[in-house]
Amino acid sequence: MDDRDSTHDDRFRPRTGPPKQRGQAFVGQVLRQASKTGAHALAGSTRPGARLGRGHVEAQFGRTGRSVHLRRVAVKTRLVNLQRAGRRSTSTHLRYIEREGVGRDGEPGKAYGALTDEVDIQAFDARGRDDRHQFRLIVSPEDAGSLDDLRTFTRHLMERVSSDLGTRLDWVAVDHWNTDNPHTHIVLRGKDESGRDLVIARDYIAHGMRQRASELATDWLGMRTEREIELSAKREVMQDRWTGLDQMLARQMSPEGLQPHALGRHPRRQQLIGRLQHLERLGLAGQAPGGHWRMFDHTERTLRELGERGDILRTMQRAMAGTQRDLHIVQPGHDGSIIGRVAAKGLTGESHDLPYLVVDGTDGRAHHVTLARDTQLSSYPVDAIVEVRGTFPPRAMDNRIAGMAVDGLYARDTHRNMLGMREPNVDRESLLDAHERRLEALRRAGIVERIGNGLWRVPQDLAEQGRRYDAQRSSGLAVVVHSRLPIDRQVRAMGATWLDAQLLGRAAEPATPGFGAEVRTCLRERADFLAELGLAQRRGERTSFIPNLLGALRQRELAVTVKGIEERTGMRHHAPVEGVPVTGIYRRYVDLASGRYAQLEHDGGFSLVPWKPVIEPRRGQSVTTRVQRDQVSWNIGRSRGRVIE
């Protein structure tokens, strides 16, 4: 035996005796130390990787002799790679689970921890900023309503998990009461008490945590009675999701199938046969001539998808607050566009961290839109007016690059010379920088290749490959914010609103029901308000507007806003001149009816220029912008760097 083995022996010397505190019994200590030191003989699992990490022994003991009378608790666990998810992933997730309306009485959620009822989530985020990974759990007891105190239940559960894993855990949790099944979100740091990566055995994640939660719920509420078990099984017979009955059937299935008589005196025999008949009606099971029942290979996947669809539909119904709407789940590549207001937003399935929007459309339907994983939901305020696009036409920039390429090579110098001949007044360097930024993005995607400084090899079908790249990054859907101002506040707004664009553009008439009816009413009221201001004239059923209505409204609102900032700060406004660069310190953005503007401070004063998301991380830093032909380009940093059009 080497020194390392003897160290392990000296560290753990069993002493028999009564347990001094709950969860620290002698057997628990044996299991915990055996798991940490790799006592594989106890585990008995042959699955590859099942013994790697803390808790594998407890998981194996927990899988044996599990009683159907234990209270049932669903535990969903997601391992998040923080390096891939991005540094804002934790703060975004924590803000989401603390959102409005998830408390027992509709109040915002409150994060708590092992020792405090009010956790500083910013401090928790900072502690885990350099963590490699993180665990995100959803604990959903079947009898959560009877447990009543989910907070105490969660603390006792995490005590048991900590004991099983042999280390103190750093976690925060938020209870959610806004669904049919109250549940708890837990965010667990991926570090143990010594600062090393916390590696939890796969079997413990899959079975051990659920077993501990089930035991705890049973301690609180007692064993499930036969009556409760029977009622639960009866409810599952007709459910369109993967259920406990399906798991029982899958275990009973042999390669030849399942004969009903093989169930013998199984206590759930009647429900199991009823479940098979329901699956047959769904096309997910069938009966062979010999009387054998078979569950098809795709049954579990299909039922889980049906369960998710049911969750989505219930989410949409809650978002509509009981108002009648046709419900539509928007698929990637949806043909056409959808315009409406954001009625709700969140994370699909809550454990997957896939953002979604529920859009109350002008077409009279409610639409569920799943967004790309890295989408910031804060970009889409509730009641904002958005457009969902499912088609991605090729970018004009990609077509331009392909057209400039000679023998598959695009050269910046050649493009510069062409611009000098065709458009001598254009800011050539800013435009060329924008093209190279696009090429760099396509290079990272493996579509183009950098040959040298300003020289790129591009494929003949660059525009089509760029279109597919854009569609893939956006999960097949793009969402454009037309206005962050709720529609009722646009009616008498002094700036250029989305309603004004609809009045001028003579868009298709909105549908009569739902949000479309609200749009119709607001369009009429907006036209009346513009007539009051002398910006429109009524002639019977027709309305005419002054030339450049949007520009006039925008200038009115900017003038009022500028005056307010000057009076409040004492700084003087410097209006940007078209084509002339403006360099300043980006301080904040200002939301107006006409859109969002960035406030740049320079020369003892300030300028307001149209805002773009790319500059938000640069608050307090120097940026350069140029406004030209209703287009805005941003140069990030003091020297020539990234330029964003």
Residue pairs with C-beta under 8 A, 6 or more apart in sequence:
1 9
8 37
12 29
12 33
12 37
14 26
14 29
14 30
16 26
17 26
19 25
19 26
23 159
23 160
23 163
24 163
28 163
28 164
31 42
31 57
31 58
31 61
31 164
32 57
32 58
32 163
32 164
32 165
32 166
33 166
34 42
34 57
35 54
35 55
35 56
35 57
35 58
35 164
35 166
35 201
36 54
36 166
38 51
39 57
40 51
42 57
42 60
42 61
43 50
43 51
43 56
43 57
43 59
43 60
43 203
44 60
45 51
45 56
45 60
45 203
47 202
47 203
49 202
50 56
50 201
50 202
50 203
51 201
52 199
52 201
52 202
53 199
53 200
53 201
53 202
53 204
54 164
54 165
54 166
54 167
54 192
54 198
54 199
54 200
54 201
54 204
55 164
55 165
55 200
55 201
55 203
55 204
55 208
56 201
56 202
56 203
56 204
58 164
58 204
58 208
59 201
59 203
59 204
59 206
59 207
59 208
59 211
60 203
62 207
62 208
62 211
62 212
63 203
63 207
63 211
66 211
67 223
68 224
68 229
68 267
69 218
69 223
69 224
69 225
69 229
70 214
70 215
70 217
70 218
70 223
70 224
71 141
71 142
71 143
71 214
71 217
71 218
71 220
71 221
71 223
71 224
72 141
72 142
72 214
72 217
72 224
72 232
72 244
73 139
73 140
73 141
73 142
73 210
73 213
73 214
73 217
74 138
74 139
74 140
74 141
74 142
74 210
75 137
75 138
75 139
75 140
75 209
75 210
75 213
76 137
76 138
76 140
76 351
77 135
77 136
77 137
77 205
77 209
77 351
78 135
78 136
78 137
78 351
78 352
78 353
79 133
79 134
79 135
79 205
80 89
80 133
80 134
80 135
80 136
80 353
81 132
81 133
82 89
82 90
82 128
82 131
82 132
82 133
82 134
82 190
83 132
85 353
85 373
85 374
86 374
87 129
88 376
89 353
90 124
90 125
90 128
90 134
90 187
91 121
91 122
91 125
92 376
92 377
93 136
93 187
93 347
93 353
94 111
94 121
94 124
94 125
94 172
94 187
95 121
96 346
96 347
96 377
97 109
97 111
97 174
97 176
97 185
97 187
98 108
98 109
98 110
98 111
98 121
98 174
99 108
99 109
99 346
100 107
100 108
101 107
101 108
101 178
102 108
102 109
102 174
102 175
102 176
102 177
102 178
103 109
103 110
103 175
103 177
103 178
104 175
104 177
106 178
109 174
109 175
109 176
110 117
110 118
110 174
111 118
111 119
111 121
111 124
111 172
111 173
111 174
112 118
112 119
112 151
112 172
112 173
112 174
113 119
113 124
113 171
113 172
113 173
114 155
114 158
114 159
114 169
114 171
117 151
119 172
121 172
124 170
124 172
124 187
124 189
127 170
127 189
128 134
128 170
128 189
128 190
128 191
131 189
131 190
131 191
132 190
132 197
133 190
133 197
134 187
134 188
134 189
134 190
135 186
135 187
135 188
135 190
135 198
135 200
135 205
136 185
136 186
136 187
136 188
136 351
136 353
137 185
137 186
137 187
137 188
137 209
138 183
138 184
138 185
138 186
138 350
138 351
139 154
139 157
139 183
139 184
139 186
139 213
140 181
140 182
140 183
140 184
141 147
141 150
141 153
141 182
141 183
141 213
141 217
142 181
142 217
142 232
143 217
143 221
144 150
144 181
144 182
144 183
145 182
146 221
147 153
147 217
147 220
147 221
150 175
150 182
150 184
151 173
151 175
153 184
153 216
153 217
153 220
154 173
154 175
154 184
154 186
156 216
157 212
157 213
157 216
158 169
158 171
158 173
158 186
160 212
160 215
160 216
161 169
161 209
161 212
162 168
162 169
164 204
164 208
164 212
165 192
165 198
165 200
165 204
167 192
167 193
167 194
167 198
168 192
168 193
169 188
169 189
169 198
170 188
170 189
170 191
171 186
171 187
171 188
171 189
172 186
172 187
173 184
173 185
173 186
173 187
174 184
174 185
175 182
175 183
175 184
176 182
176 183
176 184
176 185
178 318
180 314
185 350
188 198
189 198
190 197
190 198
191 197
191 198
192 198
201 208
218 224
224 232
229 267
232 244
233 244
233 245
233 268
233 271
234 271
236 243
236 244
236 245
236 271
236 275
237 245
237 271
237 274
237 275
237 278
238 278
240 282
240 303
240 306
240 307
240 310
241 303
241 304
241 306
241 307
241 310
242 300
242 303
242 304
242 307
243 275
243 303
245 268
245 271
245 272
245 275
246 275
246 279
246 295
246 299
246 300
246 303
248 268
248 272
249 258
249 272
249 275
249 276
249 295
250 295
250 300
252 258
252 262
252 263
252 272
253 294
253 295
256 292
257 288
257 292
257 293
257 294
258 276
258 292
258 293
258 294
259 291
259 292
259 293
260 269
260 273
260 291
260 293
263 269
263 272
263 273
266 272
276 285
276 287
276 293
276 295
279 285
279 295
279 299
280 286
280 287
282 302
284 295
284 296
284 298
284 299
284 302
284 303
285 293
285 294
285 295
285 296
285 299
286 293
286 294
286 296
287 293
287 294
288 294
308 348
308 349
309 329
311 349
312 329
312 348
312 356
312 368
313 327
313 329
315 344
315 346
315 356
315 358
315 368
316 325
316 327
316 358
316 366
316 368
317 327
318 344
319 343
319 344
319 358
319 360
319 366
320 343
320 358
320 360
320 366
323 514
324 513
325 360
325 364
325 365
325 366
325 513
325 514
326 364
326 365
326 366
327 365
327 366
327 368
328 365
328 366
328 367
328 368
329 367
329 368
330 338
330 367
330 368
330 369
330 370
330 388
330 390
330 477
331 390
331 476
332 390
332 471
332 475
332 476
332 477
333 390
333 391
333 471
333 476
334 388
334 390
334 391
334 476
334 477
335 390
335 391
336 390
336 391
337 387
337 388
337 389
337 390
338 359
338 361
338 363
338 367
338 369
338 387
338 388
339 361
339 362
339 385
339 386
339 387
339 388
339 482
340 359
340 360
340 361
340 362
340 363
340 367
340 385
340 386
340 515
341 359
341 360
341 383
341 384
341 385
341 386
341 486
341 487
341 515
342 357
342 358
342 359
342 360
342 380
342 381
342 382
342 383
342 384
342 386
343 358
343 359
343 360
343 366
343 382
344 357
344 358
344 382
345 355
345 356
345 357
345 358
345 377
345 380
345 382
346 355
346 356
346 377
347 353
347 354
347 355
347 356
348 354
348 355
348 356
348 370
353 373
354 370
354 371
354 373
355 370
355 371
355 372
355 373
355 375
355 377
356 368
356 369
356 370
356 371
357 368
357 369
357 371
357 380
357 386
357 388
357 479
358 366
358 367
358 368
358 369
359 366
359 367
359 369
359 386
359 388
360 366
360 514
360 515
361 367
361 511
361 514
361 515
361 516
362 510
362 511
362 515
362 516
362 519
363 510
363 511
363 516
364 511
364 512
364 513
364 514
364 515
364 516
365 514
366 514
367 388
369 388
369 477
369 479
370 475
370 477
371 474
371 475
371 477
371 479
372 473
372 474
372 475
373 475
379 481
379 613
380 386
380 479
380 481
381 484
383 486
383 487
384 481
384 483
384 484
384 485
384 486
385 481
385 482
385 483
385 485
385 487
385 498
386 479
386 480
386 481
386 482
387 479
387 480
387 482
388 477
388 478
388 479
389 477
389 478
389 479
389 480
390 476
390 477
390 478
392 467
392 468
392 470
392 471
392 474
392 478
393 467
394 463
394 464
394 466
394 467
395 438
395 463
395 466
395 467
395 470
397 434
397 435
397 438
398 438
398 462
398 463
398 466
398 467
399 463
400 435
401 410
401 435
401 438
401 439
401 456
401 458
401 462
402 410
402 458
402 460
402 462
402 463
404 410
404 411
404 414
404 415
404 418
405 458
405 462
406 414
408 457
408 458
408 459
408 460
409 451
409 455
409 456
409 457
409 458
410 439
410 455
410 456
410 457
410 458
411 454
411 455
411 456
412 432
412 435
412 436
412 454
412 455
413 454
415 432
415 435
416 428
416 432
419 426
419 428
419 431
419 432
420 428
425 579
426 628
427 579
427 626
427 628
427 633
429 640
430 626
430 633
430 635
430 643
430 645
431 633
431 645
433 635
433 640
433 642
433 643
434 633
434 643
434 644
434 645
436 454
437 642
437 643
437 644
438 466
439 448
439 450
439 456
439 458
440 450
442 448
442 462
442 465
442 466
442 469
443 449
443 450
443 456
445 469
447 458
447 459
447 462
447 465
447 466
447 469
448 456
448 457
448 458
448 459
448 462
449 456
449 457
450 456
451 457
459 465
470 478
482 498
482 501
483 490
483 497
483 498
483 593
483 595
484 591
484 596
485 493
485 497
485 498
485 591
485 593
487 498
487 499
487 518
487 519
487 522
488 518
488 522
489 593
490 497
490 498
490 499
490 522
490 526
490 593
491 499
491 522
491 525
491 526
491 529
492 529
493 557
493 593
494 553
494 556
494 557
494 560
494 593
495 553
495 554
495 556
495 557
495 592
495 593
495 594
495 595
496 549
496 550
496 551
496 553
496 554
496 557
496 593
496 594
496 595
497 526
497 553
497 593
497 594
499 522
499 523
499 526
500 526
500 530
500 549
500 550
500 553
501 550
502 519
502 523
503 523
503 526
503 527
503 530
503 543
503 545
504 545
504 549
504 550
509 520
510 516
510 517
510 519
510 520
511 517
512 520
527 536
527 538
527 543
530 536
530 545
530 549
531 537
531 538
531 543
535 545
535 546
535 549
535 552
535 553
536 543
536 544
536 545
536 546
536 549
537 543
537 544
546 552
553 594
554 594
557 592
557 593
557 594
558 592
558 594
558 597
558 608
561 590
561 592
561 597
561 608
562 573
562 608
565 571
565 573
565 590
565 599
565 606
566 572
566 573
569 606
571 601
571 604
571 605
571 606
572 604
572 605
572 606
573 605
573 606
573 607
573 608
574 582
574 602
574 603
574 605
574 606
574 607
575 607
576 582
576 607
576 609
576 625
576 627
578 627
578 628
578 629
579 626
579 627
579 628
580 626
581 624
581 625
581 626
581 635
582 600
582 602
582 607
582 609
582 624
582 625
582 626
582 627
583 600
583 602
583 622
583 623
583 624
584 600
584 601
584 602
584 606
584 607
584 622
584 623
585 600
585 601
585 602
585 620
585 621
585 622
585 623
586 598
586 599
586 600
586 615
586 618
586 619
586 620
586 621
586 622
586 623
587 599
587 600
587 601
587 606
587 619
587 620
588 598
588 599
588 619
589 596
589 597
589 598
589 599
589 611
589 616
590 596
590 597
590 598
590 599
590 608
595 610
595 611
596 610
596 611
597 608
597 609
597 610
597 611
598 608
598 609
598 610
598 611
598 612
598 615
598 625
599 606
599 607
599 608
600 606
600 607
600 608
600 609
600 623
600 625
609 625
609 627
609 632
610 627
610 632
612 632
612 634
612 644
614 634
614 636
614 644
615 623
615 634
615 636
615 644
618 636
621 637
622 637
622 638
623 634
623 635
623 636
623 637
624 634
624 635
625 632
625 633
625 634
625 635
626 632
626 633
626 635
631 645
632 645
633 643
633 644
633 645
634 643
634 644
635 641
635 642
635 643
636 642
636 643
636 644
